[in-house]
Amino acid sequence: MKGEPIPGFKPVVCGRYFKLLITRATRPEKIVAMLEPHIKFVKHTLDECPLIETIYILAAGKINITTAKTLKTRIIDELRKVGLNSKIGNEEEYMGLYRGKPHMKLYVCKVEIKRQ
C-alpha cells in the first residue's frame, strides 16, 4: 500500500564498511511543508549514525524529480548549519523501469559528507 514502509527494508546502512542513507523524494505537497519530513528524517538518521558518509536521494517521475532537486539543496544547507561540509558526488536523470512502467523518468543524486 502507498506510503507504508516496506517490511524488512531499512534505508540506512551504518556499519564498518558501508555508511549510507537513502531517501526518496515523493509527494510534491511536501514542498509546501518545506520538505520538513525529509529533513527531519536525515537529521534523525545522522544523530543515530554520525558516521554516515553518503546520502542518496532518489525520485521517480518528473514532479518528484523537481522535489528531489529541492531536497538536495535543503540537505546541503542543513548539513552546513550543523558544521558538515558536503558536495554532490553524482547526479543523474535517466529513463528506466519503475513499478512496471518501462519508460519512467528517474533521478539519483549522491551527496557526499566531508568530515575533517
N, CA, C and O of each residue as an XYZ file, in Angstrom:
464
protein
N       0.838     -1.171      0.000
C       0.000      0.000      0.000
C       0.893      1.247      0.000
O       1.942      1.260      0.644
N       0.481      2.282     -0.713
C       1.265      3.509     -0.811
C       1.485      4.147      0.547
O       0.594      4.168      1.397
N       2.712      4.676      0.738
C       3.017      5.411      1.944
C       3.397      4.556      3.141
O       3.802      5.090      4.173
N       3.274      3.237      3.023
C       3.622      2.365      4.139
C       5.035      1.831      3.946
O       5.463      1.597      2.816
N       5.760      1.639      5.043
C       7.116      1.114      4.911
C       7.122     -0.298      4.355
O       6.179     -1.063      4.559
N       8.175     -0.629      3.661
C       8.344     -1.972      3.120
C       8.907     -2.842      4.236
O       9.951     -2.512      4.799
N       8.236     -3.955      4.572
C       8.722     -4.802      5.667
C      10.165     -5.259      5.401
O      10.485     -5.743      4.315
N      11.012     -5.098      6.398
C      12.390     -5.543      6.293
C      13.328     -4.567      5.598
O      14.541     -4.775      5.608
N      12.792     -3.498      4.988
C      13.646     -2.532      4.282
C      14.080     -1.424      5.222
O      13.250     -0.770      5.853
N      15.370     -1.219      5.310
C      15.908     -0.123      6.112
C      16.708      0.772      5.178
O      17.642      0.302      4.528
N      16.362      2.044      5.101
C      17.052      2.941      4.175
C      18.393      3.450      4.711
O      18.953      4.413      4.186
N      18.900      2.799      5.755
C      20.160      3.220      6.354
C      21.070      2.006      6.497
O      20.641      0.948      6.958
N      22.319      2.167      6.102
C      23.337      1.165      6.354
C      24.422      1.869      7.150
O      25.089      2.773      6.645
N      24.593      1.453      8.388
C      25.557      2.104      9.261
C      26.439      1.016      9.869
O      26.225      0.567     10.995
N      27.427      0.613      9.093
C      28.301     -0.459      9.543
C      29.754     -0.059      9.447
O      30.094      1.116      9.313
N      30.583     -1.047      9.519
C      32.021     -0.810      9.479
C      32.473     -0.321      8.101
O      33.301      0.586      8.009
N      31.946     -0.903      7.047
C      32.414     -0.592      5.698
C      31.463      0.282      4.901
O      31.899      1.046      4.040
N      30.191      0.181      5.171
C      29.200      0.965      4.440
C      28.479      1.883      5.407
O      28.007      1.456      6.461
N      28.401      3.157      5.031
C      27.767      4.157      5.887
C      26.953      5.071      4.983
O      27.440      6.107      4.531
N      25.705      4.679      4.722
C      24.907      5.464      3.792
C      23.451      5.526      4.198
O      22.948      4.709      4.968
N      22.795      6.537      3.641
C      21.378      6.789      3.873
C      20.714      6.958      2.511
O      21.257      7.620      1.627
N      19.553      6.364      2.347
C      18.782      6.513      1.112
C      17.481      7.216      1.465
O      16.772      6.797      2.380
N      17.169      8.275      0.748
C      15.889      8.950      0.951
C      15.198      9.143     -0.395
O      15.820      9.555     -1.374
N      13.918      8.843     -0.426
C      13.128      9.016     -1.649
C      12.373     10.325     -1.557
O      11.744     10.630     -0.544
N      12.444     11.083     -2.619
C      11.672     12.324     -2.682
C      10.345     12.005     -3.349
O      10.298     11.654     -4.527
N       9.276     12.131     -2.588
C       7.952     11.824     -3.121
C       6.962     12.886     -2.696
O       7.251     13.738     -1.856
N       5.836     12.816     -3.272
C       4.698     13.677     -2.973
C       5.061     15.157     -3.000
O       5.589     15.694     -2.026
N       4.778     15.804     -4.112
C       5.126     17.219     -4.254
C       4.516     18.122     -3.187
O       5.014     19.227     -2.971
N       3.453     17.684     -2.513
C       2.878     18.524     -1.454
C       3.864     18.707     -0.305
O       3.684     19.601      0.521
N       4.899     17.879     -0.241
C       5.922     18.044      0.791
C       6.699     19.336      0.579
O       7.276     19.867      1.529
N       6.725     19.852     -0.645
C       7.403     21.121     -0.903
C       6.731     22.224     -0.112
O       7.399     23.115      0.412
N       5.402     22.169     -0.024
C       4.658     23.168      0.740
C       5.112     23.145      2.201
O       5.195     24.190      2.847
N       5.403     21.957      2.715
C       5.889     21.809      4.094
C       7.401     22.034      4.158
O       8.041     21.679      5.148
N       7.969     22.620      3.107
C       9.403     22.900      3.020
C      10.245     21.634      3.193
O      11.370     21.690      3.689
N       9.691     20.505      2.783
C      10.380     19.217      2.838
C      10.778     18.818      4.259
O      11.678     18.000      4.452
N      10.114     19.389      5.233
C      10.482     19.165      6.624
C      10.482     17.692      7.032
O      11.383     17.288      7.768
N       9.521     16.859      6.595
C       9.589     15.442      6.980
C      10.878     14.767      6.496
O      11.459     13.953      7.214
N      11.320     15.103      5.286
C      12.558     14.523      4.767
C      13.771     15.032      5.547
O      14.672     14.261      5.875
N      13.789     16.320      5.837
C      14.909     16.921      6.563
C      14.996     16.336      7.978
O      16.088     16.039      8.463
N      13.849     16.171      8.635
C      13.838     15.574      9.976
C      14.373     14.149      9.929
O      15.107     13.732     10.825
N      14.008     13.396      8.888
C      14.489     12.024      8.728
C      16.009     12.009      8.600
O      16.676     11.203      9.248
N      16.561     12.890      7.771
C      18.008     12.940      7.571
C      18.699     13.334      8.880
O      19.686     12.707      9.265
N      18.195     14.360      9.565
C      18.800     14.794     10.831
C      18.758     13.676     11.871
O      19.750     13.413     12.550
N      17.609     13.027     11.990
C      17.466     11.935     12.956
C      18.457     10.816     12.646
O      19.093     10.272     13.549
N      18.583     10.480     11.378
C      19.490      9.409     10.981
C      20.932      9.781     11.274
O      21.704      8.939     11.732
N      21.309     11.030     11.018
C      22.680     11.466     11.312
C      22.944     11.489     12.818
O      24.074     11.265     13.249
N      21.914     11.758     13.617
C      22.072     11.679     15.069
C      22.290     10.235     15.511
O      23.121      9.959     16.377
N      21.534      9.318     14.905
C      21.629      7.896     15.249
C      22.926      7.270     14.752
O      23.495      6.395     15.405
N      23.387      7.725     13.597
C      24.608      7.177     12.999
C      25.462      8.337     12.472
O      25.384      8.677     11.291
N      26.264      8.934     13.331
C      27.069     10.078     12.909
C      28.179      9.715     11.923
O      28.876     10.602     11.430
N      28.350      8.440     11.632
C      29.376      8.009     10.690
C      28.919      8.041      9.228
O      29.719      7.802      8.324
N      27.636      8.336      8.995
C      27.104      8.361      7.627
C      28.009      9.238      6.756
O      28.333     10.369      7.120
N      28.408      8.702      5.610
C      29.275      9.414      4.674
C      28.565      9.800      3.384
O      28.996     10.711      2.677
N      27.472      9.099      3.081
C      26.809      9.294      1.799
C      25.299      9.297      1.973
O      24.742      8.468      2.694
N      24.646     10.236      1.307
C      23.179     10.276      1.255
C      22.792     10.170     -0.210
O      23.255     10.957     -1.036
N      21.946      9.202     -0.534
C      21.418      9.068     -1.892
C      19.985      9.583     -1.890
O      19.172      9.187     -1.054
N      19.691     10.456     -2.820
C      18.335     10.967     -2.998
C      17.796     10.345     -4.277
O      18.415     10.459     -5.334
N      16.656      9.693     -4.187
C      16.045      9.014     -5.327
C      14.678      9.605     -5.608
O      13.987     10.065     -4.700
N      14.292      9.588     -6.888
C      12.955     10.054     -7.257
C      12.534      9.387     -8.558
O      13.368      9.017     -9.384
N      11.235      9.243     -8.721
C      10.654      8.705     -9.950
C       9.518      9.613    -10.389
O       8.619      9.923     -9.608
N       9.568     10.035    -11.641
C       8.530     10.922    -12.176
C       8.984     12.363    -12.172
O       9.705     12.803    -11.277
N       8.552     13.091    -13.184
C       9.011     14.467    -13.393
C       8.779     15.376    -12.183
O       9.676     16.126    -11.796
N       7.599     15.317    -11.589
C       7.281     16.177    -10.452
C       8.133     15.803     -9.238
O       8.634     16.679     -8.533
N       8.293     14.505     -8.998
C       9.104     14.065     -7.859
C      10.576     14.417     -8.049
O      11.285     14.648     -7.070
N      11.042     14.460     -9.286
C      12.424     14.851     -9.557
C      12.632     16.313     -9.173
O      13.673     16.669     -8.620
N      11.662     17.146     -9.459
C      11.740     18.551     -9.039
C      11.831     18.634     -7.513
O      12.619     19.409     -6.972
N      11.021     17.832     -6.829
C      11.059     17.774     -5.373
C      12.433     17.329     -4.895
O      12.976     17.893     -3.945
N      12.998     16.320     -5.550
C      14.301     15.779     -5.159
C      15.411     16.818     -5.295
O      16.302     16.887     -4.449
N      15.362     17.611     -6.334
C      16.390     18.640     -6.526
C      16.290     19.725     -5.458
O      17.305     20.255     -5.006
N      15.072     20.047     -5.060
C      14.878     21.000     -3.968
C      15.378     20.390     -2.669
O      16.021     21.069     -1.867
N      15.087     19.110     -2.457
C      15.536     18.398     -1.262
C      17.061     18.379     -1.192
O      17.633     18.562     -0.117
N      17.716     18.160     -2.317
C      19.183     18.147     -2.368
C      19.746     19.457     -1.811
O      20.660     19.452     -0.986
N      19.195     20.560     -2.267
C      19.651     21.875     -1.817
C      19.417     22.046     -0.323
O      20.285     22.539      0.397
N      18.233     21.635      0.143
C      17.918     21.753      1.580
C      18.845     20.906      2.436
O      19.294     21.350      3.493
N      19.134     19.692      1.990
C      20.019     18.807      2.757
C      21.409     19.424      2.874
O      21.993     19.434      3.958
N      21.937     19.933      1.778
C      23.260     20.553      1.802
C      23.264     21.753      2.746
O      24.217     21.942      3.502
N      22.210     22.561      2.707
C      22.103     23.705      3.618
C      22.050     23.256      5.079
O      22.713     23.841      5.935
N      21.265     22.226      5.360
C      21.129     21.733      6.729
C      22.439     21.134      7.233
O      22.789     21.306      8.401
N      23.160     20.438      6.368
C      24.453     19.888      6.765
C      25.425     21.013      7.117
O      26.174     20.922      8.090
N      25.401     22.064      6.314
C      26.272     23.213      6.568
C      25.941     23.850      7.923
O      26.842     24.258      8.656
N      24.649     23.933      8.252
C      24.228     24.545      9.521
C      24.773     23.800     10.740
O      25.023     24.403     11.784
N      24.956     22.481     10.599
C      25.487     21.695     11.724
C      26.991     21.471     11.597
O      27.560     20.626     12.289
N      27.629     22.229     10.715
C      29.079     22.190     10.600
C      29.649     21.088      9.737
O      30.839     20.787      9.830
N      28.821     20.471      8.889
C      29.306     19.420      7.999
C      29.395     19.939      6.569
O      28.434     20.502      6.045
N      30.535     19.751      5.951
C      30.690     20.106      4.548
C      30.213     18.948      3.699
O      30.353     17.787      4.084
N      29.657     19.258      2.557
C      29.190     18.205      1.658
C      29.364     18.655      0.220
O      29.546     19.839     -0.062
N      29.306     17.700     -0.673
C      29.365     18.012     -2.097
C      28.524     16.998     -2.855
O      28.252     15.902     -2.366
N      28.120     17.384     -4.055
C      27.363     16.486     -4.920
C      28.361     15.565     -5.606
O      29.241     16.022     -6.336
N      28.218     14.269     -5.368
C      29.100     13.288     -5.992
C      28.676     13.032     -7.422
O      29.413     13.352     -8.356
N      27.532     12.475     -7.599
C      26.945     12.200     -8.909
C      25.492     12.624     -8.860
O      24.836     12.544     -7.822
N      25.004     13.076    -10.003
C      23.594     13.450    -10.122
C      23.178     13.079    -11.538
O      23.813     13.492    -12.508
N      22.111     12.302    -11.650
C      21.739     11.824    -12.981
C      20.233     11.642    -13.114
O      19.566     11.156    -12.201
N      19.716     12.043    -14.266
C      18.334     11.754    -14.657
C      18.410     10.758    -15.805
O      19.251     10.887    -16.695
N      17.538      9.775    -15.780
C      17.563      8.752    -16.823
C      16.188      8.115    -16.956
O      15.313      8.326    -16.116
N      16.004      7.346    -17.999
C      14.748      6.627    -18.219
C      14.950      5.181    -17.774
O      15.989      4.578    -18.045
N      13.950      4.636    -17.092
C      14.080      3.265    -16.629
C      12.743      2.662    -16.250
O      11.694      3.292    -16.386
N      12.802      1.439    -15.775
C      11.623      0.695    -15.349
C      11.354      1.008    -13.882
O      12.246      0.881    -13.043
N      10.128      1.416    -13.574
C       9.741      1.691    -12.193
C       8.292      1.276    -12.011
O       7.402      1.763    -12.708
N       8.064      0.372    -11.068
C       6.721     -0.146    -10.782
C       5.990     -0.597    -12.035
O       4.809     -0.311    -12.232
N       6.724     -1.305    -12.870
C       6.137     -1.880    -14.078
C       6.015     -0.922    -15.243
O       5.618     -1.334    -16.333
N       6.342      0.339    -15.046
C       6.282      1.321    -16.130
C       7.667      1.386    -16.771
O       8.630      1.791    -16.119
N       7.777      0.989    -18.043
C       9.098      0.849    -18.663
C       9.807      2.152    -19.018
O      11.029      2.144    -19.171
N       9.109      3.254    -19.155
C       9.754      4.488    -19.599
C       9.541      5.627    -18.598
O       9.133      6.730    -18.961
N       9.826      5.330    -17.347
C       9.659      6.318    -16.288
C      10.935      7.145    -16.173
O      12.041      6.609    -16.243
N      10.772      8.442    -15.996
C      11.919      9.314    -15.770
C      12.353      9.140    -14.312
O      11.546      9.303    -13.396
N      13.634      8.809    -14.101
C      14.168      8.535    -12.765
C      15.330      9.474    -12.459
O      15.919     10.074    -13.359
N      15.643      9.588    -11.178
C      16.673     10.518    -10.736
C      17.416      9.919     -9.547
O      16.817      9.294     -8.672
N      18.718     10.119     -9.533
C      19.535      9.750     -8.380
C      20.583     10.841     -8.171
O      21.170     11.357     -9.122
N      20.797     11.173     -6.917
C      21.813     12.174     -6.553
C      22.579     11.644     -5.349
O      21.986     11.176     -4.377
N      23.894     11.724     -5.426
C      24.758     11.294     -4.333
C      25.316     12.530     -3.639
O      25.997     13.345     -4.261
N      25.026     12.664     -2.357
C      25.575     13.749     -1.552
C      26.633     13.144     -0.643
O      26.339     12.272      0.174
N      27.854     13.609     -0.790
C      28.967     13.101     -0.003
C      29.241     14.050      1.160
O      29.408     15.254      0.962
N      29.285     13.504      2.368
C      29.552     14.302      3.553
C      31.052     14.270      3.810
O      31.662     13.204      3.893
N      31.626     15.444      3.934
C      33.068     15.569      4.189
C      33.279     15.931      5.650
O      32.812     16.969      6.118
N      33.972     15.081      6.351
C      34.299     15.350      7.759
C      35.775     15.692      7.867
O      36.593     15.180      7.102
N      36.115     16.551      8.809
C      37.524     16.938      8.993
C      38.285     15.838      9.687
O      39.484     15.976      9.930
